[in-house]
């Protein structure tokens, strides 16, 4: 808790950097960019300048909420025919055919140009220091490093930089990445144009050409970030804001419009009825997401209908309290858990809900030569189904999993939060919010509660649910499977306007840290 400012991120190093920026007079946006850049170095399996960024920003002086979509587009050579000729029936998870143009750096610059008070070069300095001088690998990062070992081993430069004697780094090892430091230095000195129109872009494209990739210089030069209008729904007297497609922000809104028809507060927390309700609402919302969520530049999307109360009520009528719905038409997307989310609130009560990712753990696995840029595998979220709204096409943005959230009450922001975890994120947004509002949990309890997620034909569960609950869920037709890793990980900051204080949560599924002053 604090009264001045607060930062919550998935790494103590990043939280410390954010607080230092705030103490030196920077605002929430400055702190968020500096923290995100630090995470791009210290949590390399999750994020980086080869990935994307989305954010929601509450501007204190106007009371307005702004949304930013920093997702990159597919290469101009990414045609459906090209993938089919290469023998793919779905977009691969690894390799350059999974890569899209990185959007993060351009998004950071766009954000601070409008709302920041510091230069990008200044905000990159802590990250440059960690990349050049080294950082200690933290426990959860080490676990994910070990999981990604086989992917990294496939690619020469990734193997050279991220493995030691062929093995993943362990907790407490010090990792240095001087090539990434050099690229960040170039951006700090010359601006983001060096990444999108200058020598860094030229080196990435040359590497791509030499290794059978699809990138062109025009793909980088034509990249742009977009300010977008947030979308929202009411829930229990509050209003939750998310970002519109191509992100999946419609999904938690659809879930909440279904769930509000139930008296959640009367259910036994984490009992069979409680879990069943959320699992079924998630299935229904995800089916609509997979049908419609895509790049709005490539087709009109029925967003207003999907997030309407009437549609939510009609979906609610489809839930049988005693029998699990058979899985909807499979999306074909594979679960991913590697993203970083952070919340920042400054002394003026500017607030930013900020999320970055390279998609799956270690992205597409490809480090682009000596640039230090580990490329994301966001193209994996496209489908190769001809005629589908989310079918791959040149210079198109795929369905995107990373979503920030902001909750308002009486037209003021009260909760700045997000939950990482690929396709788990909509469940996380709805579940954490309901735990807080419906069950009366404090923020930390709401985050720490045992989780579950429908995935394909399975209901993935974390440890912590009673055996009797599992038996009852199985009797309702849920095919249970213990999740091999924690589901998601989140941060949240609550603004108590009445008492003038801030309360934060950063959960133990990550190496998270929340601090304030």
Buried (B, 14 or more C-beta within 10 A) or exposed (E): EBEBBBBBBBBBBBBBBBBBBBEEEBBBBBBBBBBBBBBBBBBBBBBBBBBBBBBBBBBBEEEEBBBBBBBBBBBBBBBBEBBEEEEBEBBBBBBBBBBBBBBBBBBBBBBBEEBBEBBBBBBBBBBBBBBBEBBBBBEBBBBBBEBBBEBBBEBEBBBEBBBEEEEBBEBEBEBBBBBBBBBBBBBBEBBBBBBBBBEBBBBBBBBBEEBEBBBBBEBBEBBEBBEBEBBBBBBBEBBBBBBBBBBBBBBBBBBBBBBBBBEBEEBEBBBBBBBBBBBBBBBBBBBBBBBBBBBBEBEEBEBEEBBBEEBBEEBBEEBEEEEBBEBBEEBBBBBBBBBBBBBBBBBEBBBBBBBBBBBBBBBBBBBBBBBBBBBBBBBBBBBBEEEBBBBBBBBBBBBBBBBBBBBBBEEEBBBBBBBBBBBBBBBBBBBBBBBBBBBEBEBBBBBBBBBBBBBBEBBBBBEEBEEEBBEBBBEBBBBBEEBEBBBBBBBBBBBEEEEEBBBBBBBEBBBBBBBBE
